[in-house]
């Protein structure tokens, strides 16, 4: 499936992304669901951006999710995506994600994902307010499990300069929507939402550090799970 399925045309991609994001912010939880607060977690991550050719970048991400109040490595995720810059604002690309999920109480599982991205980034107001929209389509399979899961992830991100030294306030929201049901991925529909607030701090000419608070809400049948996460991301641009 081509990335254009996420948005019918590049001209419409930003507008559709905004509509999806607004819908995600206001989407209702599962009928009759009650919120259940879960454990605190810590998610350290590293992102490396490498220019490969003119208008072509490789983005590599590594994420660890420490669960059970930070005492257990619940997930490892490694992703590589090639992005082609069509112009100053719009990029498209695709790649691969490998992730291992270890819930502790059940056997660990390994998941493979093909990913397709449309990324729109633009300064939208005087003073440096920047908007980024990313639509990501994931094709997911798990080892020794039947079924292929299709999922859309819609990210909306705002950055605002706060100091002349380059410190920025950052807020973003990512909504996960499943297109189909499998035995392991759960039902189709609203699946998960991540919301982040923090700062971006320069730590060198090519390095920034982004610490903050991340809230993960899972739209589960019967009751919604909520996780409170201390998130720290290091971004290195080569």
C-alpha positions, 0 to 999 in steps of 0.5 A: 500500500502506498503512502498516498493512501494516508492523504489523497494528495500532498496539497491536502496532507497538512489539512487532513492531518490537522483534522485527524489530530483535532478529532484525536484530541476530542475522540471519546473513550470506549463506551462505558470505559473508566480510567485506570492509572497504571505504573510510572515509566521512563522512556530514554531515546536516541534519534540520529539524522544522517544526510544520505544524498541531496534531499535524502535523509536517513532517520534512525530511532532507538527507544527503550521503555522502562516499565513497572516504575522503571524497574523492567525493560518492557519494550525495545524499539529500533526504527530506520526511515528514509525521507525524501524532501520534496520541498522546504516543507514536505517530505515523504518516505518509508522504512522498517521498525523492529520492536520487542515487547516483554510484558513480564507476566507473559512471553516476550513478542517480536513485532516487525513493521513496514512504515510509510511517512508523510511529514509537513513542517513549517513556521506558521507564525512570527517569532518562530512558532513551528508546526509539524504534522506527520502521518505514518502508516504501519503494516505490522506482523508478529512472530508466531502470530497470525494476522497483519495489522494496519495502523495509522499514527497521526502526530501533531507537534508545536515548537515555540522559541523561549530563549535566544540561546535556542531553548524551545517549548515543545508540545505534541500529540500522537493518535493511533488508529487501527484499521482492522482487527487481529487476534493480537492487535485488538479491535479496529478503531481508536487504540492509543494516544500519546501527549507530551509537554517539555523543552528542547535544549541545545547540547552542542552544535548538532545535538539537542536534548528534549526532556519532558512529561509524556502521558500514554492513554490506551483506549481499552475495553472496559477501562482505559489505561493511563501511564505517566512517563518521564521522557528524554530524547537526544537528537543528533544531526550529522 
